[in-house]
Amino acid sequence: MKKKMPKNKFPKGWNERKVRQVLRHYENQSEEAAAAEDDAAYEDRRHTMMAVPVELVPKVQRMIAKKVG
């Protein structure tokens, strides 16, 4: 008896087609383009990058969800 695969759940506004497009973009991206994209992310003043201890990640995610939701 085969097990039925669970249906994928996507965030609002996303579907399998969009996920495949994003995967294709990153799978075909050169190392130079990837590095430039990473550098640009750190220069964006609307966001910040920080290291979070792994054991605190769930708590940080809940805090962000409360603020956004």
DADAGI-V949251 format. One record per residue. N is the residue number from 1. PHI is phi in radians with two decimals (999 if undefined). PSI is psi in whole degrees, -180 to 180 (* if undefined). D_LAST is the distance of its C-alpha to the last C-alpha in Angstrom with 2 decimals. Layout:
n-><N | N>
phi-><PHI | PHI>
psi-><PSI | PSI>
d_last-><D_LAST | D_LAST>
//
This chain:
n-><1 | 2 | 3 | 4 | 5 | 6 | 7 | 8 | 9 | 10 | 11 | 12 | 13 | 14 | 15 | 16 | 17 | 18 | 19 | 20 | 21 | 22 | 23 | 24 | 25 | 26 | 27 | 28 | 29 | 30 | 31 | 32 | 33 | 34 | 35 | 36 | 37 | 38 | 39 | 40 | 41 | 42 | 43 | 44 | 45 | 46 | 47 | 48 | 49 | 50 | 51 | 52 | 53 | 54 | 55 | 56 | 57 | 58 | 59 | 60 | 61 | 62 | 63 | 64 | 65 | 66 | 67 | 68 | 69>
phi-><999 | -1.45 | -1.42 | -1.37 | -1.22 | -1.19 | -1.27 | -1.14 | -1.96 | -1.99 | -1.08 | -0.93 | 1.52 | -1.95 | -2.62 | -1.06 | -1.07 | -1.14 | -1.07 | -1.11 | -1.11 | -1.13 | -1.03 | -1.06 | -1.01 | -1.30 | -1.21 | -1.76 | -1.34 | -1.26 | -1.08 | -1.14 | -1.15 | -1.12 | -1.12 | -1.12 | -1.13 | -1.08 | -1.06 | -1.10 | -1.09 | -1.30 | -1.55 | -1.24 | -1.33 | -1.43 | -2.34 | -2.27 | -1.96 | -2.63 | -1.55 | -2.16 | -0.97 | -0.91 | -1.20 | -1.66 | -0.95 | -1.02 | -1.15 | -1.10 | -1.05 | -1.12 | -1.11 | -1.15 | -1.06 | -1.11 | -1.17 | -1.33 | -1.29>
psi-><125 | 141 | 140 | 130 | 138 | 148 | 137 | 142 | 128 | 151 | 160 | 132 | -3 | 154 | 179 | -38 | -46 | -41 | -44 | -37 | -44 | -44 | -45 | -41 | -51 | -31 | -27 | 1 | 137 | 161 | -37 | -43 | -38 | -43 | -42 | -40 | -42 | -45 | -42 | -36 | -38 | -19 | -13 | 113 | -7 | -12 | 163 | 152 | 134 | 157 | 134 | 129 | 137 | -41 | -16 | -10 | -48 | -40 | -43 | -42 | -43 | -40 | -43 | -42 | -40 | -43 | -42 | -43 | *>
d_last-><41.44 | 38.62 | 35.06 | 32.65 | 30.09 | 26.47 | 24.73 | 22.43 | 18.72 | 17.13 | 13.66 | 13.02 | 15.87 | 17.91 | 21.09 | 24.14 | 25.91 | 23.29 | 23.15 | 26.96 | 27.11 | 25.04 | 27.23 | 30.33 | 29.40 | 29.05 | 31.98 | 34.23 | 33.19 | 35.99 | 35.70 | 36.26 | 33.47 | 31.05 | 32.16 | 31.78 | 28.21 | 27.42 | 29.20 | 27.32 | 23.93 | 25.23 | 26.46 | 23.18 | 22.49 | 18.85 | 18.04 | 19.70 | 21.15 | 21.84 | 23.26 | 21.40 | 23.59 | 22.94 | 22.68 | 19.74 | 17.65 | 15.85 | 15.03 | 13.86 | 11.61 | 10.04 | 9.85 | 8.23 | 5.51 | 5.16 | 5.73 | 3.81 | 0.00>
//
